[in-house]
Amino acid sequence: MSQPTNVLSPKRHMGIDLFRVVSFVAVVAAHARGYYIGPRATEFFLLVPRFAVPYFFLVAGYFLSRKPLYLVPVAKLYLIRLLPVFVGWLLIYLLAHELLFGNSGIIGVRQLLVEGVPAYHLWFLPSLGVSAVTFALCLKVSGKSGALVAGILLYFLGVPFVELNMEGPIHWNFRDGPFFGCIFIAMGYWIGKSDLSLTIKQSVAIASAGLLLQCLESFLLWRYFQVPPTTDINYFISTIPYAVGIFFLALGCQRRVPDTIAKLGEKTLGSYCIHLLFLWLVQTVFAPSSIARVLITIIIVSIASLIASNLMSKIKLLSLLVE
């Protein structure tokens, strides 16, 4: 294993920023897939983009390792800072849903406050905050190894409920809270502290193995538990090596990334938050009824979201929602 390349500054890493953009587009692809493109295409759009959200958690953990980590500052950064972003976008989406579809889209208190429904993608914001604080607490109590073990236990506690597509006795989506994100923050932190990196070939091999194992898991769930392959399963056991392989690939791409492309990665939080609004707008006039239409939708929504996020970042008040 070679040593990782140095970051360009304490805050930016060109390879990581590039794959922020890649991961964002993958999220758009997962959400834009539609329901009329056939089972094989649906399986593709469910399985291939699955690395994307774990990647953002890995990045958060990696950058937490770059500086001294204390519980209170982490709580301020990830809870207090993300709260107005979550609330602001939630209000925007409630209004947009009312204007576009004639109702607020609210289906329950938990879904609204924890998952951001009707803006179902906003679950990421509270989950990131809770996962980061949970990791920092575990790190303080039990050290780096103990925090990693805690992340693993939380993740695998949710696996049977998530893979069998049920909420369990407490009626909780185990993608939410610390169950999903904590393990990836812990692994990103561990990678950063250990100064580990892989070659491009090694990274691709791990990511490819993870993707193939996800396909195998999906097949086994259908074969033995009658879970259809077209079921939207939030994560698999093998999502871990898939996402970690992609993250190592990002670390290895530091010197191979054009500045103009990587700079888009600085605005992916805002792009992520706003993309569902553009997706709603596009799909109201351009139904995702074929693979070609889905691909066109992905391109339009991705570009529009990146542009909008960049423009919003230049306006002081709006920049609070995108940075």
C-alpha positions as CSV (number, residue, x, y, z in Angstrom):
1,M,0.0,0.0,0.0
2,S,1.3,3.4,-0.9
3,Q,0.9,6.6,1.2
4,P,-2.0,8.8,0.2
5,T,-1.3,12.0,-1.7
6,N,-1.4,15.2,0.3
7,V,-4.6,17.3,0.2
8,L,-4.3,20.6,-1.7
9,S,-5.4,22.5,1.4
10,P,-6.8,21.6,4.9
11,K,-10.3,21.6,3.4
12,R,-10.1,20.4,-0.2
13,H,-9.0,17.2,-1.9
14,M,-9.4,17.1,-5.6
15,G,-10.1,13.4,-5.9
16,I,-12.7,13.5,-3.1
17,D,-14.4,16.5,-4.7
18,L,-14.6,14.7,-8.1
19,F,-16.3,11.7,-6.5
20,R,-18.6,14.0,-4.6
21,V,-19.9,15.0,-8.0
22,V,-20.0,11.4,-9.2
23,S,-21.9,10.3,-6.1
24,F,-24.3,13.2,-6.4
25,V,-25.1,12.1,-10.0
26,A,-25.5,8.5,-8.8
27,V,-28.1,9.7,-6.2
28,V,-30.0,11.6,-9.0
29,A,-29.9,8.4,-11.1
30,A,-31.4,6.3,-8.3
31,H,-34.2,8.8,-7.7
32,A,-34.9,9.4,-11.5
33,R,-35.2,5.8,-12.5
34,G,-39.1,5.8,-12.7
35,Y,-41.3,2.7,-12.5
36,Y,-41.8,1.8,-16.2
37,I,-38.4,0.9,-17.5
38,G,-38.5,-2.9,-16.9
39,P,-37.1,-5.0,-14.1
40,R,-33.5,-5.4,-15.4
41,A,-33.1,-1.6,-15.8
42,T,-34.7,-1.0,-12.4
43,E,-32.3,-3.4,-10.8
44,F,-29.4,-1.6,-12.4
45,F,-30.6,1.8,-11.1
46,L,-31.2,0.3,-7.6
47,L,-27.8,-1.5,-7.2
48,V,-25.2,0.5,-9.1
49,P,-25.7,3.9,-7.4
50,R,-25.8,2.3,-3.9
51,F,-22.2,3.5,-3.1
52,A,-23.2,7.2,-3.3
53,V,-24.6,8.1,0.1
54,P,-22.1,5.9,2.1
55,Y,-19.4,7.8,0.2
56,F,-20.6,11.1,1.7
57,F,-20.4,9.6,5.2
58,L,-16.9,8.2,4.5
59,V,-15.8,11.7,3.4
60,A,-17.2,13.2,6.6
61,G,-15.3,10.7,8.7
62,Y,-12.1,11.2,6.7
63,F,-12.1,14.9,7.3
64,L,-12.9,14.5,11.0
65,S,-9.6,12.6,11.2
66,R,-7.7,15.6,9.8
67,K,-8.0,17.7,13.0
68,P,-8.4,17.1,16.8
69,L,-11.9,15.8,17.4
70,Y,-14.0,16.9,20.4
71,L,-17.6,16.0,21.1
72,V,-19.0,19.5,21.6
73,P,-17.5,21.1,18.4
74,V,-18.7,18.1,16.4
75,A,-22.2,18.5,17.8
76,K,-22.1,22.2,16.9
77,L,-20.8,21.5,13.4
78,Y,-23.1,18.6,12.4
79,L,-26.3,19.3,14.4
80,I,-26.6,23.0,14.9
81,R,-25.2,23.8,11.4
82,L,-27.3,21.2,9.6
83,L,-30.6,22.0,11.5
84,P,-31.3,25.2,9.6
85,V,-30.4,23.5,6.3
86,F,-32.8,20.7,7.0
87,V,-35.6,23.0,8.2
88,G,-35.2,25.4,5.4
89,W,-35.3,22.8,2.7
90,L,-38.2,21.0,4.4
91,L,-40.3,24.2,4.3
92,I,-39.3,24.7,0.6
93,Y,-40.4,21.2,-0.3
94,L,-43.7,21.4,1.6
95,L,-44.6,24.5,-0.3
96,A,-43.4,23.0,-3.6
97,H,-45.4,19.8,-3.1
98,E,-48.5,21.8,-2.3
99,L,-48.1,23.9,-5.5
100,L,-47.1,21.0,-7.8
101,F,-49.3,18.2,-6.5
102,G,-52.1,19.9,-4.5
103,N,-51.2,18.6,-1.1
104,S,-48.4,18.9,1.5
105,G,-47.3,15.3,1.1
106,I,-47.1,14.9,4.9
107,I,-47.8,11.3,5.9
108,G,-46.7,11.2,9.6
109,V,-44.7,13.1,12.2
110,R,-41.7,10.7,12.2
111,Q,-41.5,10.7,8.4
112,L,-41.6,14.5,8.4
113,L,-39.1,15.2,11.2
114,V,-36.7,12.3,10.7
115,E,-36.9,11.6,6.9
116,G,-38.1,15.0,5.6
117,V,-41.0,13.4,3.7
118,P,-42.3,14.6,1.2
119,A,-38.7,15.4,0.4
120,Y,-37.6,11.8,1.1
121,H,-33.9,12.5,0.3
122,L,-33.6,14.9,3.2
123,W,-33.2,12.0,5.6
124,F,-29.5,12.3,4.9
125,L,-29.1,15.5,6.9
126,P,-30.4,14.4,10.3
127,S,-28.8,11.0,9.8
128,L,-25.4,12.7,9.1
129,G,-25.7,14.8,12.2
130,V,-26.7,12.0,14.5
131,S,-24.2,9.6,13.1
132,A,-21.3,12.1,13.5
133,V,-22.2,12.9,17.1
134,T,-22.7,9.2,17.9
135,F,-19.3,8.4,16.4
136,A,-17.6,11.3,18.4
137,L,-19.2,10.0,21.6
138,C,-18.1,6.4,20.9
139,L,-14.6,7.7,20.0
140,K,-14.4,9.6,23.3
141,V,-15.6,6.6,25.4
142,S,-13.9,3.7,23.7
143,G,-11.3,5.0,21.2
144,K,-10.9,4.5,17.4
145,S,-11.4,0.7,17.5
146,G,-14.3,0.9,19.8
147,A,-16.1,3.5,17.7
148,L,-15.6,1.3,14.6
149,V,-17.0,-1.7,16.4
150,A,-20.0,0.3,17.6
151,G,-20.6,1.4,13.9
152,I,-20.5,-2.2,12.8
153,L,-22.9,-3.3,15.5
154,L,-25.4,-0.5,14.6
155,Y,-25.2,-1.3,10.9
156,F,-25.7,-5.0,11.3
157,L,-28.5,-4.5,13.7
158,G,-30.5,-2.9,10.9
159,V,-29.5,-5.3,8.1
160,P,-32.3,-7.9,8.6
161,F,-34.9,-5.2,8.8
162,V,-33.6,-3.3,5.8
163,E,-32.9,-6.3,3.5
164,L,-36.3,-7.9,4.3
165,N,-37.9,-4.5,3.7
166,M,-39.6,-4.1,7.1
167,E,-39.6,-1.5,9.8
168,G,-39.4,-3.9,12.8
169,P,-41.2,-3.9,16.1
170,I,-40.4,-0.2,16.8
171,H,-41.6,1.0,13.4
172,W,-38.2,2.6,12.5
173,N,-36.5,2.8,9.2
174,F,-33.0,1.5,10.0
175,R,-31.5,3.7,7.3
176,D,-32.2,6.7,9.6
177,G,-30.4,7.8,12.8
178,P,-27.0,6.3,13.5
179,F,-27.7,2.8,12.2
180,F,-26.6,3.3,8.6
181,G,-24.1,6.2,8.7
182,C,-22.0,5.6,11.8
183,I,-20.0,2.7,10.3
184,F,-19.0,4.7,7.3
185,I,-17.9,7.8,9.4
186,A,-15.9,5.4,11.6
187,M,-14.2,3.8,8.6
188,G,-13.5,7.1,6.9
189,Y,-11.9,8.3,10.2
190,W,-9.9,5.1,10.5
191,I,-8.6,5.4,7.0
192,G,-7.6,9.0,7.5
193,K,-5.9,8.3,10.8
194,S,-4.1,5.3,9.4
195,D,-2.8,7.1,6.3
196,L,-3.9,4.2,4.1
197,S,-4.4,4.3,0.4
198,L,-4.7,1.8,-2.4
199,T,-3.6,1.7,-6.0
200,I,-6.2,2.5,-8.6
201,K,-6.4,-1.2,-9.6
202,Q,-6.8,-2.3,-6.0
203,S,-9.6,0.2,-5.4
204,V,-11.4,-0.8,-8.6
205,A,-11.1,-4.4,-7.6
206,I,-12.6,-3.9,-4.1
207,A,-15.4,-1.7,-5.5
208,S,-16.2,-4.2,-8.3
209,A,-16.2,-7.1,-5.8
210,G,-18.6,-5.1,-3.6
211,L,-21.0,-4.4,-6.5
212,L,-21.0,-8.1,-7.5
213,L,-21.6,-9.2,-4.0
214,Q,-24.6,-6.7,-3.8
215,C,-26.0,-8.4,-6.9
216,L,-25.5,-11.8,-5.2
217,E,-27.2,-10.6,-2.0
218,S,-30.1,-9.3,-4.1
219,F,-30.4,-12.7,-5.8
220,L,-30.2,-14.6,-2.5
221,L,-32.9,-12.4,-0.9
222,W,-35.2,-13.2,-3.8
223,R,-34.3,-16.9,-3.8
224,Y,-34.7,-17.6,-0.1
225,F,-36.8,-14.8,1.3
226,Q,-39.0,-13.9,-1.8
227,V,-37.8,-10.3,-1.8
228,P,-38.2,-9.1,-5.4
229,P,-34.9,-7.8,-7.0
230,T,-36.8,-4.6,-7.9
231,T,-37.4,-3.8,-4.2
232,D,-35.7,-0.6,-3.1
233,I,-33.4,-1.9,-0.4
234,N,-31.5,0.9,1.3
235,Y,-28.3,-1.0,2.0
236,F,-26.7,-4.4,1.8
237,I,-23.9,-6.0,3.8
238,S,-21.7,-5.7,0.7
239,T,-22.5,-2.0,0.3
240,I,-19.6,-1.6,2.7
241,P,-16.8,-2.9,0.4
242,Y,-18.5,-1.3,-2.6
243,A,-18.4,2.2,-1.0
244,V,-15.0,1.8,0.6
245,G,-13.5,0.8,-2.8
246,I,-15.0,3.9,-4.4
247,F,-13.6,6.0,-1.5
248,F,-10.1,4.6,-2.0
249,L,-10.4,5.3,-5.7
250,A,-11.2,8.9,-4.9
251,L,-8.1,9.2,-2.7
252,G,-6.0,7.8,-5.5
253,C,-7.3,10.3,-8.1
254,Q,-5.8,13.4,-6.5
255,R,-3.4,14.4,-9.3
256,R,-5.6,13.2,-12.2
257,V,-8.5,15.6,-11.7
258,P,-9.1,18.9,-13.7
259,D,-9.7,21.8,-11.3
260,T,-12.9,22.9,-13.0
261,I,-14.5,19.5,-12.6
262,A,-13.4,19.0,-9.0
263,K,-14.6,22.5,-7.9
264,L,-18.2,21.4,-8.6
265,G,-17.7,19.1,-5.6
266,E,-17.7,22.1,-3.3
267,K,-21.4,22.6,-3.9
268,T,-22.7,19.1,-3.8
269,L,-24.6,19.6,-0.5
270,G,-26.7,22.2,-2.1
271,S,-27.1,20.2,-5.3
272,Y,-28.2,17.2,-3.3
273,C,-30.8,19.2,-1.4
274,I,-32.3,20.9,-4.4
275,H,-32.2,18.1,-7.0
276,L,-35.5,16.6,-6.0
277,L,-37.2,19.9,-6.8
278,F,-35.9,19.8,-10.3
279,L,-36.7,16.1,-10.6
280,W,-40.4,16.9,-9.7
281,L,-40.5,19.7,-12.2
282,V,-39.0,17.6,-15.0
283,Q,-41.1,14.5,-14.3
284,T,-44.3,16.4,-14.3
285,V,-43.8,17.2,-18.0
286,F,-41.4,14.4,-19.0
287,A,-42.5,11.0,-17.6
288,P,-39.6,8.5,-17.0
289,S,-41.2,5.9,-19.2
290,S,-38.1,4.7,-21.0
291,I,-34.3,4.3,-20.3
292,A,-33.6,7.2,-22.7
293,R,-36.0,9.5,-20.9
294,V,-34.5,8.5,-17.6
295,L,-30.9,9.3,-18.8
296,I,-32.1,12.6,-20.2
297,T,-33.7,13.4,-16.9
298,I,-30.5,12.6,-15.0
299,I,-28.5,14.9,-17.2
300,I,-31.0,17.8,-16.9
301,V,-31.5,17.5,-13.1
302,S,-27.8,17.1,-12.4
303,I,-26.7,20.1,-14.4
304,A,-29.6,22.3,-13.2
305,S,-28.9,21.4,-9.5
306,L,-25.2,22.1,-9.8
307,I,-25.8,25.4,-11.5
308,A,-28.5,26.4,-9.0
309,S,-26.4,25.5,-6.0
310,N,-23.5,27.5,-7.3
311,L,-25.7,30.5,-7.9
312,M,-27.3,30.2,-4.4
313,S,-23.9,30.1,-2.8
314,K,-23.2,33.6,-4.1
315,I,-26.2,35.1,-2.2
316,K,-25.5,35.5,1.5
317,L,-28.9,34.3,2.8
318,L,-29.3,31.5,0.4
319,S,-25.8,30.3,0.9
320,L,-26.8,29.0,4.3
321,L,-28.9,26.3,2.5
322,V,-26.1,25.1,0.2
323,E,-22.8,25.3,2.0
